[in-house]
Amino acid sequence: MALISTPPAEREGAMWPAGARVSCWHCGAEHPARLFCPACNALQPLPERADYFQVLDLPRRLVIDPELLQKHYYDLHRCLHPDLYQTGPQAARQASLRNTAALNRAYRSLRDPVDRGLYWLTLQGESLGADNKRVPPDLAAVVFEVQEQLEELRAVRNRNGAAQALVGEVVEARAELLERQSVLLQQLEENFARWDAADGDAATLTRELKAILSALAYLGTLLRDVEKELGA
Amino acid sequence: MERIFGIDLGTTNSLIAYADEDDTLRVVPDPETGSPLLPSVVSFVGPEEVIVGTRAKEMAAHQPLTTISSVKRLMGLGMEHVTAADRQQYAFAADEGIVRFQIHGRTYTPPEISAFILKELKRRVALVLGEEVRKVVITVPAYFNDSQRQATRDAGRLAGLEVMRLVNEPTAASLAYGLHKKNQGLIAVYDLGGGTFDISTLKLHEGIFEVLATNGDTRLGGDDMDRRVAALLLEQLPAESRRHPDVVSQAVAAAEVAKIRLTDAQSTVMELHAGSVHVQRSLTRIEFETLVADIVERTVAPCRQALKDAGLNPSDLDEVVLVGGSTRMPLVRRRVEELFGRKPHTELNPEEVVALGAAVQASVLSGREKDTLLLDVVPLSLGIETMGGVMERILERNTTIPVTAKQIFTTFVDNQTAVDFHVFQGERELVKDNRSLARFKLRGIEPLPAGMPRLEVTFMIDANGILNVTARDERTGREQSIDVKPSYGLTDEQVEHMLEESIDYAEEDVSARLLIEARNDAEGLLHATRKALANAPLDGDERAGVEATVAQLETAMQGTDYNHIRDLTDELNRVTTPLAQRIMDASIKEALERKRVEDVA
């Protein structure tokens, strides 16, 4: 049976709510929830409602060291991946498939700060929703200017006119947008740190987080349009 | 523990490999020629006779429409994806639906043709290792979509194999290169084969191979170059003979030979015989490179995209690996070097490296290789059709697999008991520009006011890159029944049916093979006998006896009783033994006499 003989010692069950108990699909023993059954070592399916931090066996903190995140991700794959259970029983294969799918999804979301922030909002029962449609006031001026430049560039190109000067302007605008983006990412990290330190009430921090994320989303869309036009 | 084999089911050639007891990777060679490659060509010589490999490839020029090569290009496709060039090369059974070839009054789907190739590889292992192949890993182009992957898996099942895993070709190649011996690094694998192109970027970390991004073109490869070069030859022929499938087929074969020669030579000459017309065309490497430059150039945009999706610049890469026969071309090597700014790895044979990598993955799955783990990605975004034919994405391309996404469906009218949805793969905004995978129908929904039912559909892409859809009623928690209609594939029932048929015919398959072998042996002996009779001193009785046996054998060869053919072949062997003896004696005597003359002189 392809069960891992020595599961990582640190997997004590951070993936389950504190004090949770489960009964093993393999040996039937009831035991405190762990990734591998303490009695028979069989891989257990992760709880349906585990959040991304739990799945990656990380504390629920927004500031994440990318190297630690990657280490947890790889270590978990080394004991969860379907390749390791190919010749094992059906239930172990199912558990492996489900756990790995959850692990991949969690990693994809947590490794990117913007996605991590968006996921945090959903954990607060919030979402960007309608805020996303409004131009963030700080960005309004630059957004309109760049959109105008892009339209002009498209018009000139449609007439097969000389686009050289306009392209230069758009390249300059791109540099400014990238600069703003990095400032916003910095603000995002600061907001994350305040959440972790419980520095401020949740409502204020949520409002701030939403403002930063909508500005980033807006910039992201605009930058994609700029890249598309410059790539053409 | 039962051995798992690794198979590279290629457009041009297929290979089967394994890791031996010392974990050395070995390709199983052809028992007769010793070649590791099996040409991926299937020829239906007659209604009962199927041959695969080198001899089938030779048949292409004589029986082009009953000889199928490059079938991989048509795996998982519908007739609307078939090109004009395809129509020239193959006889299709119908104008719509999934691709079906029309051969000797029967129809065959591409997975059935591929199954013949897989069976031949199986036979090769039986002959060389005396082992039965049951479990395999089969490689597919990384850029293969769901339908193409399903078709490959179906081919395996039809060949009586348990397909343990489909592995992406560039990823397999990186495993074979043993790059994990390097602790970590970023690599790009450029894989240009006979019919497909893939580019993958990977991150290596202590035995973990994490694919970051992949891109490609499943209809781009050496075949396209051959067709281009063949056109040079064909344009020298009178218009009416240019279209003959056998002439086209010969021209393509000549073009392939020329292309390969130009890897080392600066120029070559191609020849073509079409009936009484004989044409020649010389080709220099420079001219060839100009001719196919745009084909090679088509690989550039996917490379850039794969780098961009991985968030990499060419200078971030530690290694570039070349895979596929077409990467032997100097033009391709130069272009890759220019693109990535470094000399690519070419130590391993680019035609064997994928099969060897499949054998590594087979070792991982069987639990023998414990330090290597592949984390691959889905190459194309997955979505469903929404209002106005817009594709709503539910899984982004380059997401690590296995992965799941959930979607809630509901009803639009009161008491509606079924909900349909249509799944697509691709990167475009509108579904009409993407590839349809399948239509799904949720059935047996409880009749409730519109919008009340909440049906949670789970889209799971498994480690093979294949989509699995399940659904449940969120309110009751009950499993929801779901019907699947693949757009360009076979349903499970169809595969089962084909399997049953092939088991019924398995006996006939063996008989057909024995018959072919018996006929071949008989033909060889008859040829030698006729030659001997023509110039050997034989008295009347002996001659009459031999001639009678020859006549009997010739008649038997028209029939299908291979045992009878065998018996008569043995008989002819017996009656011609004195003849052979006498011919031998005669030649010795002649030799001796000549010697004596020389002595005297």
Interface residues (C-beta under 8 A of the other chain):
Chain A: A2 Q70 Y74 H77 R78 H81 P82 D83 L84 Q86 T87 L97 R98 T100 A101 A102 N104 R105 Y107 R108
Chain B: M164 R165 H205 E206 I208 Q361 V364 L365 S366 G367 L373 L374 L375 T399 T400 I401 P402 V403 T404 M460 D462 A463
